[in-house]
Amino acid sequence: MTTAATSGIATLQPVDTFDELVEEIRRQLGLTSGIDSEDVDVEQLMDAMRRYTSDSSDWNKYAHTDLSRNYTRNGVDDMNYKANLLVLVWNPGKGSLIHDHADAHCIMKILQGELVESIYKWPEGDKPRRMHVERRAEYHENDVTYMHDKIGLHRICNETEKPAVSLHLYTPPWAAKYGCLAFDERTGKQIKVNLSNLYSDKGVICSRRADHV
């Protein structure tokens, strides 16, 4: 941390590389804390992501893509089993299903391109009914946003004609361990989705097929 001489206001230094960002996130999660949602300082983690300016030469080794899928989930680091740090590559015009985050914090930074987030309320009651978008937000390169089940459910889409890449931090890593819920927009019906498999991990394409939401 540096201090501005003229104002006395503390100014955090930029995070120069993607690897430095990974190390900063690992440092913030600590050696013994971070597995419980209450131990996570979301604002500090988001600030670290904001201080990194995306450079594709930093993270390109993780950005594996597959044109037969809506998007790919590529593992970067498991943060000593406290979190999942993933690079997602979104094909043009494709997106996720409506889904929850298994009561984990989710922080997303746009590394390349543009993505649209649609937020929905949790379905109420057992009667099938169409889910409606509560609000939409557009995110551009270097934007950072946050999601949690207390806010609602969401869907991420790449509505452009170019690929998009995003960095996602999930902590605790409940979705990877226990799966998450995906929802049918027409009825609100939910299904359990296994998210334990990745398309690639630490830059190496995995042999097992990954499930996606």
VEXVEXVO-604692 format. One line per 5 residues: number of its first residue (from 1); their letters; for each residue x, y, z of N, C-alpha, C, O, CB. Coordinates in steps of 0.001 Angstrom, whole numbers, padded with zeros to 6 digits. Glycine has a CB too. Layout:
NUM) a) X,Y,Z,X,Y,Z,X,Y,Z,X,Y,Z,X,Y,Z; ... .
! end
This chain:
1) mttaa) 000843,-001204,000000,000000,000000,000000,000869,001241,000000,001848,001298,000744,-000948,000013,001219; 000546,002229,-000803,001274,003486,-000822,000377,004595,-000305,-000847,004460,-000306,001782,003810,-002241; 000968,005675,000130,000212,006797,000665,000467,008026,-000169,001620,008366,-000434,000573,007058,002129; -000594,008705,-000592,-000449,009922,-001372,000100,011024,-000489,-000491,011333,000546,-001792,010341,-001996; 001219,011623,-000872,001885,012595,-000024,001073,013863,000148,001110,014481,001212,003232,012929,-000587 .
6) tsgia) 000344,014259,-000877,-000364,015541,-000815,-001640,015467,000008,-001999,016443,000668,-000693,016017,-002210; -002331,014340,-000013,-003627,014270,000650,-003636,013390,001879,-004535,013498,002713,-004648,013783,-000302; -002646,012516,002004,-002629,011598,003137,-003590,010447,002969,-003801,009682,003910,-002949,012331,004397; -004195,010298,001764,-005154,009235,001516,-004411,007996,001033,-003583,008075,000125,-006220,009678,000483; -004711,006850,001647,-004075,005597,001249,-004558,005180,-000132,-005757,005177,-000408,-004364,004487,002276 .
11) tlqpv) -003609,004829,-000998,-003948,004414,-002352,-003403,003017,-002605,-002201,002787,-002465,-003395,005415,-003392; -004252,002105,-002967,-003815,000743,-003232,-003118,000671,-004578,-003551,001299,-005544,-005001,-000226,-003191; -002050,-000088,-004639,-001298,-000223,-005865,-002045,-001086,-006864,-002822,-001954,-006467,000071,-000804,-005584; -001825,-000865,-008153,-002423,-001737,-009171,-001912,-003167,-009033,-000808,-003402,-008540,-002121,-001204,-010583; -002724,-004107,-009471,-002288,-005505,-009590,-001821,-005658,-011029,-002629,-005604,-011956,-003455,-006548,-009222 .
16) dtfde) -000525,-005850,-011219,000066,-005721,-012543,-000208,-006900,-013477,-000344,-006708,-014685,001530,-005542,-012406; -000289,-008110,-012938,-000449,-009286,-013797,-001552,-010191,-013273,-001977,-010077,-012124,000868,-010066,-013896; -001999,-011075,-014122,-003024,-012048,-013732,-002510,-012951,-012617,-003245,-013254,-011677,-003458,-012895,-014944; -001263,-013380,-012712,-000689,-014224,-011661,-000655,-013491,-010324,-000892,-014095,-009278,000726,-014674,-012049; -000361,-012195,-010354,-000381,-011409,-009113,-001786,-011332,-008536,-001962,-011362,-007318,000160,-009994,-009362 .
21) lveei) -002787,-011233,-009406,-004171,-011220,-008936,-004523,-012536,-008243,-005151,-012533,-007185,-005133,-010963,-010108; -004121,-013655,-008835,-004376,-014959,-008225,-003729,-015023,-006840,-004347,-015497,-005887,-003840,-016101,-009128; -002491,-014549,-006730,-001793,-014566,-005442,-002478,-013649,-004432,-002550,-013981,-003249,-000329,-014147,-005623; -002981,-012500,-004884,-003659,-011571,-003981,-004955,-012177,-003456,-005269,-012038,-002274,-003946,-010239,-004693; -005703,-012841,-004313,-006931,-013501,-003860,-006608,-014595,-002866,-007284,-014730,-001846,-007710,-014080,-005047 .
26) rrqlg) -005578,-015380,-003155,-005175,-016440,-002233,-004763,-015858,-000881,-005090,-016414,000168,-004022,-017260,-002831; -004041,-014734,-000914,-003619,-014088,000332,-004822,-013624,001144,-004863,-013801,002361,-002697,-012898,000034; -005804,-013028,000460,-006971,-012522,001180,-007791,-013651,001797,-008355,-013485,002878,-007845,-011699,000246; -007864,-014789,001126,-008607,-015913,001688,-007874,-016533,002859,-008496,-017157,003718,-008860,-016964,000625; -006551,-016368,002905,-005790,-016809,004063,-005542,-018297,004105,-005984,-019047,003234,-006487,-016404,005295 .
31) ltsgi) -004828,-018707,005131,-004473,-020111,005296,-005552,-020908,006001,-005716,-022098,005732,-003187,-020227,006056; -006297,-020264,006909,-007276,-021011,007692,-008683,-020451,007565,-009636,-021127,007954,-006871,-021024,009138; -008854,-019242,007037,-010183,-018657,006906,-010635,-018724,005464,-009874,-019131,004585,-010197,-017207,007405; -011874,-018325,005220,-012363,-018235,003863,-013320,-019342,003472,-014063,-019195,002502,-011227,-018231,002938; -013321,-020456,004207,-014205,-021558,003852,-015638,-021248,004259,-016579,-021770,003662,-013734,-022858,004510 .
36) dsedv) -015812,-020398,005277,-017132,-019974,005726,-017458,-018636,005072,-016629,-017726,005069,-017194,-019868,007283; -018665,-018516,004519,-019043,-017278,003839,-018848,-016050,004716,-018508,-014980,004212,-020484,-017355,003389; -019060,-016190,006027,-018947,-015047,006924,-017514,-014548,007039,-017293,-013418,007473,-019474,-015409,008292; -016535,-015367,006660,-015130,-014982,006770,-014627,-014230,005548,-013489,-013761,005545,-014281,-016203,006991; -015441,-014105,004515,-014991,-013531,003253,-015317,-012043,003192,-016465,-011652,003398,-015634,-014266,002070 .
41) dveql) -014321,-011216,002911,-014534,-009788,002717,-014734,-009554,001227,-013766,-009420,000479,-013333,-008942,003275; -015970,-009506,000803,-016298,-009406,-000617,-015745,-008122,-001221,-015230,-008140,-002339,-017812,-009471,-000819; -015845,-007011,-000502,-015395,-005729,-001043,-013902,-005739,-001331,-013463,-005190,-002341,-015728,-004600,-000079; -013113,-006361,-000450,-011675,-006422,-000687,-011350,-007289,-001896,-010464,-006955,-002682,-010956,-006956,000548; -012067,-008405,-002047,-011839,-009270,-003202,-012219,-008560,-004500,-011501,-008658,-005495,-012635,-010574,-003058 .
46) mdamr) -013340,-007850,-004491,-013752,-007096,-005677,-012744,-006003,-006001,-012441,-005756,-007168,-015145,-006484,-005470; -012224,-005348,-004962,-011239,-004295,-005175,-009982,-004847,-005827,-009405,-004208,-006707,-010889,-003617,-003856; -009552,-006041,-005398,-008373,-006658,-006013,-008611,-006905,-007490,-007725,-006659,-008309,-008018,-007974,-005309; -009802,-007391,-007845,-010105,-007629,-009255,-010148,-006332,-010049,-009724,-006302,-011205,-011431,-008360,-009392; -010655,-005256,-009443,-010707,-003968,-010140,-009305,-003431,-010401,-009079,-002757,-011405,-011517,-002950,-009328 .
51) rytsd) -008369,-003721,-009513,-007014,-003177,-009644,-006194,-003902,-010703,-005090,-003468,-011032,-006296,-003251,-008312; -006714,-004992,-011238,-006055,-005675,-012341,-006681,-005236,-013654,-007894,-005350,-013831,-006145,-007207,-012178; -005868,-004735,-014574,-006322,-004374,-015918,-006081,-005556,-016836,-004949,-006018,-016983,-005592,-003097,-016447; -007137,-006039,-017448,-007058,-007269,-018225,-006047,-007173,-019364,-005996,-006179,-020089,-008420,-007613,-018780; -005245,-008227,-019505,-004271,-008371,-020576,-004333,-009822,-021026,-003972,-010724,-020269,-002816,-007962,-020112 .
56) ssdwn) -004786,-010054,-022247,-005023,-011424,-022698,-003759,-012284,-022667,-003854,-013504,-022538,-005590,-011410,-024097; -002593,-011676,-022782,-001365,-012463,-022721,-001152,-013068,-021335,-000411,-014039,-021184,-000169,-011601,-023100; -001806,-012488,-020321,-001718,-013000,-018946,-002542,-014272,-018752,-002085,-015227,-018125,-002184,-011934,-017958; -003752,-014274,-019292,-004705,-015341,-018966,-005083,-016228,-020153,-005894,-017142,-019998,-005948,-014737,-018397; -004517,-015980,-021323,-004923,-016712,-022523,-004715,-018221,-022397,-005453,-018994,-023008,-004157,-016198,-023717 .
61) kyaht) -003728,-018649,-021618,-003465,-020085,-021471,-004612,-020824,-020794,-004722,-022045,-020906,-002191,-020299,-020680; -005470,-020081,-020087,-006625,-020690,-019417,-007892,-020638,-020274,-008869,-021327,-019983,-006879,-019992,-018087; -007873,-019826,-021322,-009110,-019524,-022058,-009372,-020525,-023173,-009405,-020152,-024346,-009045,-018119,-022642; -009559,-021788,-022820,-009882,-022813,-023815,-011355,-022701,-024198,-012210,-022438,-023352,-009564,-024238,-023271; -011636,-022898,-025458,-013004,-022748,-025940,-013428,-023971,-026742,-012592,-024751,-027199,-013138,-021482,-026792 .
66) dlsrn) -014730,-024126,-026905,-015308,-025235,-027660,-016567,-024694,-028327,-017536,-024359,-027645,-015626,-026487,-026731; -016561,-024607,-029642,-017679,-024001,-030365,-018957,-024809,-030270,-020024,-024297,-030609,-017317,-023821,-031804; -018887,-026073,-029814,-020089,-026890,-029676,-020837,-026592,-028380,-021938,-027104,-028176,-019727,-028364,-029735; -020269,-025791,-027519,-020882,-025476,-026215,-021289,-024010,-026163,-020821,-023186,-026949,-019906,-025799,-025055; -022170,-023709,-025222,-022491,-022298,-024976,-021281,-021566,-024419,-020991,-020435,-024810,-023682,-022170,-024006 .
71) ytrng) -020584,-022214,-023511,-019389,-021638,-022902,-018583,-022757,-022264,-019071,-023878,-022117,-019759,-020548,-021850; -017348,-022450,-021887,-016495,-023424,-021211,-016077,-022896,-019850,-015877,-021695,-019668,-015256,-023752,-022062; -015947,-023816,-018893,-015494,-023501,-017530,-014078,-024041,-017388,-013850,-025249,-017453,-016457,-024117,-016430; -013124,-023120,-017191,-011707,-023473,-017169,-011104,-023128,-015813,-011071,-021963,-015417,-010945,-022747,-018297; -010626,-024154,-015101,-010095,-023954,-013763,-008751,-023241,-013765,-007866,-023559,-014558,-009965,-025274,-013066 .
76) vddmn) -008611,-022267,-012860,-007351,-021547,-012672,-006683,-021960,-011372,-005491,-022267,-011352,-007586,-020034,-012685; -007463,-021968,-010262,-006908,-022276,-008949,-008041,-022656,-008011,-009144,-022119,-008116,-006102,-021076,-008383; -007771,-023593,-007082,-008795,-023959,-006093,-008567,-023266,-004753,-009287,-023530,-003790,-008815,-025473,-005889; -007575,-022385,-004682,-007336,-021575,-003481,-007271,-022428,-002209,-007911,-022120,-001203,-008433,-020522,-003337; -006489,-023499,-002278,-006380,-024414,-001128,-007738,-024944,-000699,-008016,-025096,000491,-005710,-023709,000051 .
81) ykanl) -008580,-025223,-001687,-009922,-025792,-001487,-010880,-024831,-000791,-011903,-025262,-000259,-009824,-027066,-000680; -010567,-023543,-000787,-011429,-022534,-000178,-012328,-021845,-001199,-013325,-021223,-000834,-010588,-021502,000536; -011972,-021958,-002481,-012705,-021240,-003521,-012390,-021858,-004874,-011443,-022633,-005013,-012352,-019729,-003513; -013194,-021504,-005864,-012917,-021857,-007256,-012674,-020570,-008016,-013503,-019660,-007987,-014093,-022678,-007893; -011544,-020488,-008693,-011261,-019367,-009575,-011256,-019918,-010991,-010426,-020759,-011337,-009894,-018663,-009216 .
86) lvlvw) -012198,-019435,-011819,-012405,-019987,-013153,-012357,-018900,-014214,-012752,-017759,-013970,-013734,-020724,-013222; -011869,-019266,-015399,-012007,-018434,-016593,-013081,-019069,-017461,-012968,-020236,-017834,-010643,-018296,-017374; -014122,-018308,-017785,-015203,-018787,-018641,-015104,-018114,-020003,-014953,-016895,-020089,-016587,-018515,-017996; -015188,-018906,-021063,-015177,-018385,-022426,-016567,-018579,-023017,-017061,-019703,-023111,-014084,-019092,-023301; -017194,-017472,-023416,-018581,-017463,-023884,-018613,-017330,-025393,-018067,-016373,-025942,-019380,-016319,-023226 .
91) npgkg) -019244,-018274,-026072,-019372,-018186,-027512,-020392,-017117,-027904,-021310,-016835,-027133,-019770,-019540,-028092; -020247,-016519,-029087,-021166,-015456,-029522,-022629,-015913,-029494,-022966,-016995,-029973,-020799,-014992,-030936; -023487,-015065,-028923,-024916,-015340,-028892,-025333,-016425,-027915,-026480,-016870,-027952,-025365,-015716,-030239; -024434,-016864,-027043,-024730,-017963,-026130,-024715,-017490,-024673,-024202,-016417,-024356,-023722,-019103,-026327; -025296,-018326,-023793,-025332,-017956,-022385,-025614,-019142,-021499,-025664,-020282,-021962,-026364,-016892,-022149 .
96) slihd) -025797,-018871,-020226,-026068,-019902,-019228,-027569,-020077,-019045,-028361,-019290,-019564,-025403,-019550,-017886; -027952,-021106,-018309,-029308,-021219,-017806,-029471,-020289,-016606,-028485,-019776,-016077,-029638,-022686,-017423; -030691,-020076,-016186,-030931,-019378,-014924,-030455,-020302,-013808,-030791,-021487,-013807,-032458,-018988,-014747; -029679,-019782,-012859,-029113,-020658,-011840,-028851,-019921,-010537,-028830,-018692,-010482,-027830,-021280,-012343; -028649,-020725,-009472,-028237,-020182,-008180,-026741,-020427,-008000,-026066,-020873,-008928,-029053,-020823,-007010 .
101) hadah) -026213,-020131,-006782,-024787,-020306,-006511,-024534,-021114,-005249,-023489,-020971,-004613,-024113,-018961,-006396; -025494,-021965,-004884,-025313,-022871,-003740,-024889,-022124,-002486,-024087,-022627,-001699,-024279,-023940,-004070; -025435,-020909,-002298,-025188,-020070,-001125,-023740,-019606,-001016,-023256,-019342,000085,-025567,-020819,000123; -023049,-019504,-002140,-021675,-018997,-002155,-021646,-017584,-002728,-022567,-017158,-003425,-020753,-019932,-002978; -020568,-016869,-002419,-020322,-015585,-003053,-019814,-015817,-004471,-019032,-016739,-004704,-019311,-014745,-002233 .
106) cimki) -020245,-015000,-005410,-019751,-015068,-006782,-019315,-013674,-007215,-020117,-012740,-007220,-020839,-015637,-007747; -018043,-013537,-007577,-017517,-012277,-008088,-017078,-012518,-009528,-016354,-013473,-009809,-016326,-011741,-007204; -017513,-011662,-010426,-017199,-011812,-011849,-016514,-010566,-012370,-016956,-009447,-012109,-018470,-012098,-012663; -015420,-010766,-013118,-014735,-009670,-013806,-014709,-009992,-015295,-014405,-011119,-015686,-013279,-009458,-013247; -015026,-009007,-016119,-014975,-009192,-017560,-013530,-009003,-018026,-012945,-007934,-017852,-015936,-008201,-018287 .
111) lqgel) -012974,-010041,-018610,-011614,-009978,-019128,-011573,-009548,-020590,-010595,-008951,-021039,-010940,-011320,-018972; -012635,-009852,-021329,-012682,-009504,-022754,-014129,-009496,-023222,-014908,-010372,-022846,-011839,-010500,-023603; -014495,-008517,-024037,-015829,-008491,-024617,-016882,-007903,-023696,-016580,-007098,-022816,-016230,-009865,-025005; -018128,-008319,-023913,-019275,-007806,-023165,-020191,-008963,-022761,-020356,-009930,-023505,-020057,-006760,-024006; -020780,-008847,-021572,-021747,-009836,-021105,-022949,-009116,-020510,-022836,-007999,-020006,-021108,-010796,-020061 .
116) vesiy) -024100,-009774,-020578,-025337,-009241,-020006,-025792,-010169,-018888,-025847,-011387,-019061,-026449,-009091,-021095; -026119,-009581,-017739,-026649,-010339,-016601,-028127,-010034,-016441,-028527,-008871,-016379,-025878,-010003,-015295; -028942,-011089,-016373,-030374,-010948,-016085,-030645,-011557,-014726,-030284,-012707,-014476,-031254,-011628,-017187; -031279,-010798,-013845,-031547,-011250,-012479,-033030,-011546,-012318,-033883,-010783,-012770,-031092,-010191,-011446; -033322,-012667,-011667,-034689,-013141,-011442,-034933,-013344,-009952,-034003,-013601,-009188,-034948,-014455,-012214 .
121) kwpeg) -036199,-013225,-009548,-036591,-013616,-008190,-036653,-015141,-008088,-036871,-015830,-009085,-037965,-012987,-007808; -036462,-015650,-006893,-036660,-017078,-006662,-038133,-017432,-006882,-039005,-016678,-006448,-036208,-017474,-005227; -038438,-018548,-007540,-039836,-018963,-007712,-040508,-019180,-006365,-039870,-019631,-005414,-039920,-020247,-008551; -041792,-018859,-006282,-042552,-019043,-005053,-043689,-020026,-005292,-044386,-019957,-006304,-043099,-017696,-004539; -043867,-020945,-004343,-044952,-021915,-004448,-044635,-023032,-005416,-043586,-023045,-006059,-046219,-021230,-004870 .
126) dkprr) -045567,-023975,-005507,-045381,-025155,-006346,-046020,-025030,-007721,-045753,-025848,-008601,-045935,-026354,-005655; -046852,-024028,-007915,-047544,-023873,-009188,-046581,-023373,-010262,-045899,-022369,-010055,-048731,-022907,-009042; -046513,-024059,-011413,-045627,-023598,-012493,-046024,-022195,-012960,-047200,-021914,-013192,-045667,-024586,-013685; -045040,-021336,-013090,-045294,-020001,-013599,-044018,-019443,-014217,-042910,-019769,-013791,-045814,-019075,-012477; -044190,-018612,-015211,-043054,-018066,-015942,-042230,-017136,-015052,-042780,-016348,-014283,-043534,-017318,-017193 .
131) mhver) -040919,-017238,-015166,-040026,-016359,-014425,-039763,-015105,-015253,-039561,-015181,-016465,-038697,-017081,-014074; -039767,-013957,-014591,-039586,-012689,-015280,-038306,-012003,-014812,-037918,-012099,-013647,-040797,-011776,-015051; -037667,-011315,-015740,-036436,-010593,-015431,-036754,-009392,-014546,-037586,-008555,-014896,-035722,-010140,-016728; -036085,-009316,-013400,-036250,-008180,-012491,-035406,-006989,-012949,-035853,-005843,-012901,-035867,-008581,-011055; -034186,-007277,-013391,-033330,-006220,-013925,-032209,-006839,-014763,-031839,-008001,-014598,-032740,-005354,-012776 .
136) raeyh) -031695,-006016,-015659,-030604,-006417,-016543,-029452,-005433,-016389,-029659,-004249,-016123,-031077,-006486,-018024; -028242,-005940,-016561,-027067,-005076,-016516,-026081,-005532,-017577,-025880,-006730,-017778,-026411,-005090,-015109; -025466,-004571,-018254,-024443,-004859,-019246,-023070,-004586,-018640,-022854,-003562,-017990,-024659,-004016,-020532; -022153,-005516,-018862,-020805,-005376,-018331,-019791,-005420,-019468,-019925,-006183,-020424,-020509,-006480,-017298; -018777,-004577,-019331,-017748,-004442,-020352,-016380,-004782,-019758,-016243,-004990,-018553,-017747,-003011,-020941 .
141) endvt) -015382,-004833,-020624,-014048,-005236,-020196,-013589,-004472,-018951,-013645,-003243,-018900,-013056,-005026,-021327; -013135,-005227,-017954,-012621,-004754,-016661,-013715,-004406,-015651,-013396,-004055,-014515,-011753,-003548,-016878; -014992,-004490,-016027,-016054,-004321,-015030,-016044,-005508,-014064,-015682,-006627,-014429,-017447,-004187,-015719; -016450,-005233,-012827,-016523,-006264,-011785,-017897,-006206,-011145,-018401,-005121,-010854,-015402,-006074,-010711; -018515,-007371,-010921,-019830,-007417,-010294,-019905,-008581,-009311,-019025,-009441,-009273,-020935,-007539,-011360 .
146) ymhdk) -020971,-008589,-008519,-021117,-009554,-007419,-022513,-010160,-007431,-023491,-009483,-007750,-020840,-008879,-006055; -022598,-011443,-007080,-023888,-012120,-007010,-023909,-013083,-005838,-022895,-013692,-005499,-024186,-012864,-008320; -025090,-013215,-005217,-025309,-014162,-004124,-026773,-014572,-004158,-027616,-013833,-004666,-024920,-013543,-002730; -027074,-015738,-003620,-028451,-016234,-003634,-029417,-015298,-002914,-030611,-015304,-003213,-028510,-017606,-003001; -028923,-014495,-001970,-029795,-013551,-001277,-030286,-012455,-002219,-031331,-011851,-001980,-029065,-012930,-000088 .
151) iglhr) -029531,-012198,-003290,-029938,-011198,-004285,-030978,-011776,-005220,-031911,-011083,-005626,-028727,-010699,-005088; -030820,-013052,-005566,-031747,-013724,-006469,-031023,-014757,-007314,-029951,-015242,-006951,-032452,-012709,-007367; -031620,-015078,-008429,-031041,-015988,-009410,-030588,-015175,-010611,-031061,-014058,-010821,-032059,-017092,-009832; -029676,-015728,-011401,-029283,-014957,-012582,-028908,-015846,-013754,-028712,-017054,-013624,-028124,-014049,-012248; -028819,-015192,-014903,-028365,-015806,-016139,-027353,-014838,-016762,-027550,-013623,-016748,-029573,-016114,-017122 .
156) icnet) -026263,-015399,-017310,-025257,-014607,-017994,-025295,-014947,-019473,-025335,-016124,-019831,-023847,-014856,-017401; -025284,-013936,-020344,-025344,-014166,-021788,-024356,-013265,-022523,-024108,-012125,-022129,-026768,-013927,-022311; -023807,-013808,-023593,-023010,-013028,-024532,-023907,-012724,-025730,-024133,-013591,-026575,-021693,-013798,-024967; -024406,-011527,-025802,-025345,-011158,-026852,-024656,-010548,-028066,-025324,-010053,-028974,-026363,-010191,-026310; -023332,-010578,-028092,-022581,-009988,-029198,-022198,-011063,-030212,-022495,-012244,-030031,-021319,-009267,-028677 .
161) ekpav) -021538,-010633,-031272,-021087,-011553,-032320,-019625,-011947,-032141,-019033,-012566,-033025,-021285,-010923,-033692; -019042,-011587,-030992,-017656,-011923,-030714,-017575,-012712,-029405,-018436,-012545,-028540,-016783,-010643,-030644; -016567,-013562,-029241,-016409,-014285,-027962,-016181,-013310,-026812,-015661,-012210,-027000,-015232,-015287,-028043; -016576,-013734,-025632,-016334,-012966,-024414,-015656,-013878,-023398,-015847,-015094,-023412,-017666,-012375,-023839; -014863,-013274,-022519,-014136,-014034,-021500,-014341,-013358,-020151,-014252,-012135,-020039,-012612,-014138,-021846 .
166) slhly) -014618,-014165,-019127,-014834,-013613,-017789,-014104,-014445,-016746,-013870,-015639,-016929,-016336,-013550,-017462; -013751,-013788,-015655,-013107,-014435,-014516,-014122,-014525,-013390,-014774,-013535,-013056,-011826,-013658,-014061; -014261,-015721,-012796,-015248,-015943,-011742,-014577,-016515,-010500,-013798,-017466,-010570,-016361,-016888,-012231; -014900,-015908,-009361,-014453,-016428,-008071,-015677,-016878,-007288,-016578,-016082,-007025,-013639,-015356,-007274; -015711,-018161,-006914,-016801,-018709,-006105,-016227,-019131,-004764,-015345,-019987,-004703,-017501,-019915,-006822 .
171) tppwa) -016729,-018526,-003679,-016226,-018878,-002367,-017338,-018793,-001338,-018019,-017770,-001257,-015064,-017972,-001974; -017541,-019834,-000553,-016898,-021148,-000590,-017236,-021896,-001892,-018135,-021482,-002624,-017332,-021986,000631; -016518,-022996,-002182,-016702,-023702,-003452,-017849,-024702,-003414,-017697,-025844,-003850,-015432,-024415,-003830; -018992,-024275,-002896,-020100,-025218,-002679,-020661,-025781,-003982,-020999,-026963,-004045,-021212,-024537,-001908; -020764,-024952,-005022,-021351,-025444,-006274,-020517,-026566,-006879,-021065,-027543,-007389,-021491,-024302,-007280 .
176) akygc) -019187,-026428,-006825,-018322,-027478,-007356,-018428,-028753,-006527,-018305,-029858,-007056,-016871,-027000,-007397; -018660,-028591,-005216,-018744,-029754,-004334,-020113,-030425,-004376,-020214,-031651,-004427,-018426,-029347,-002915; -021161,-029609,-004355,-022508,-030144,-004176,-023439,-029901,-005357,-024573,-030379,-005353,-023111,-029555,-002954; -022979,-029164,-006369,-023836,-028823,-007486,-024629,-027556,-007210,-024569,-026995,-006116,-024773,-029967,-007794; -025373,-027114,-008216,-026231,-025951,-008051,-027585,-026251,-008668,-027796,-027326,-009230,-025596,-024690,-008693 .
181) lafde) -028504,-025296,-008562,-029834,-025450,-009129,-029955,-024614,-010392,-029549,-023452,-010418,-030913,-025051,-008109; -030515,-025208,-011441,-030840,-024485,-012668,-032362,-024464,-012817,-033048,-025377,-012357,-030155,-025145,-013921; -032888,-023415,-013464,-034324,-023181,-013490,-034831,-023003,-014916,-034172,-022389,-015756,-034675,-021958,-012653; -036019,-023555,-015169,-036702,-023398,-016444,-037448,-022060,-016419,-038327,-021848,-015584,-037684,-024596,-016715; -037094,-021172,-017329,-037704,-019840,-017336,-039208,-019899,-017567,-039930,-019026,-017086,-037058,-018977,-018404 .
186) rtgkq) -039703,-020905,-018292,-041125,-020981,-018618,-041977,-021432,-017439,-043141,-021047,-017336,-041335,-021918,-019776; -041409,-022243,-016548,-042206,-022850,-015477,-041666,-022597,-014071,-042398,-022769,-013096,-042294,-024322,-015702; -040402,-022194,-013947,-039772,-022066,-012638,-039298,-023391,-012071,-038761,-023432,-010964,-040723,-021431,-011679; -039488,-024480,-012817,-039062,-025792,-012341,-037541,-025838,-012223,-036824,-025309,-013072,-039564,-026906,-013286; -037059,-026482,-011151,-035631,-026534,-010905,-035073,-027946,-011065,-035764,-028938,-010831,-035329,-026014,-009520 .
191) ikvnl) -033802,-028008,-011472,-033091,-029279,-011552,-031717,-029101,-010926,-031176,-027996,-010913,-032975,-029773,-013027; -031156,-030180,-010410,-029816,-030148,-009823,-028786,-030384,-010924,-028947,-031274,-011759,-029673,-031215,-008690; -027728,-029578,-010917,-026680,-029675,-011930,-025352,-029961,-011257,-024983,-029292,-010292,-026596,-028381,-012770; -024636,-030947,-011759,-023317,-031290,-011259,-022278,-030370,-011894,-022162,-030314,-013118,-022988,-032772,-011545; -021525,-029651,-011067,-020504,-028732,-011574,-019102,-029143,-011113,-018208,-028302,-011019,-020807,-027300,-011115 .
196) snlys) -018914,-030405,-010832,-017618,-030855,-010330,-016576,-030997,-011431,-015378,-031033,-011150,-017775,-032170,-009616; -017022,-031079,-012687,-016091,-031269,-013795,-015811,-029948,-014507,-016677,-029075,-014571,-016646,-032297,-014787; -014606,-029806,-015037,-014187,-028626,-015763,-013846,-028996,-017204,-013546,-030153,-017499,-012986,-027961,-015072; -013894,-028007,-018098,-013443,-028244,-019469,-011914,-028323,-019518,-011342,-029142,-020237,-013957,-027127,-020412; -011272,-027456,-018741,-009822,-027527,-018593,-009467,-027131,-017167,-010256,-026477,-016486,-009097,-026606,-019629 .
201) dkgvi) -008298,-027521,-016722,-007842,-027195,-015366,-006372,-026811,-015427,-005526,-027581,-015882,-008063,-028394,-014387; -006087,-025593,-014953,-004718,-025062,-014952,-004090,-025113,-016343,-002893,-025364,-016489,-003849,-025842,-013964; -004907,-024872,-017349,-004425,-024778,-018713,-004454,-026065,-019506,-004136,-026062,-020695,-003067,-024275,-018699; -004834,-027181,-018869,-004837,-028481,-019532,-006272,-028953,-019732,-007034,-029013,-018767,-004032,-029519,-018714; -006658,-029289,-020956,-008019,-029744,-021242,-008268,-031079,-020546,-007443,-031989,-020621,-008250,-029874,-022772 .
206) csrra) -009408,-031189,-019870,-009758,-032387,-019118,-010372,-033441,-020044,-010978,-033107,-021062,-010732,-032039,-017977; -010211,-034693,-019686,-010748,-035774,-020517,-012218,-035995,-020268,-012934,-036439,-021166,-009995,-037057,-020266; -012697,-035690,-019047,-014111,-035904,-018712,-014933,-034722,-019169,-014487,-033579,-019071,-014295,-036128,-017198; -016136,-034981,-019669,-017019,-033925,-020155,-017587,-033138,-018970,-018043,-033722,-017987,-018166,-034520,-021016; -017554,-031841,-019075,-018034,-030988,-017991,-019503,-030623,-018187,-019936,-030329,-019301,-017184,-029716,-017897 .
211) dhv) -020263,-030647,-017091,-021634,-030162,-017120,-021634,-028651,-016944,-020814,-028111,-016201,-022489,-030845,-016025; -022547,-027968,-017623,-022621,-026518,-017554,-024055,-026094,-017270,-025010,-026804,-017587,-022111,-025877,-018861; -024180,-024917,-016665,-025486,-024306,-016502,-025576,-023072,-017404,-026604,-022396,-017426,-025742,-023930,-015015 .
! end
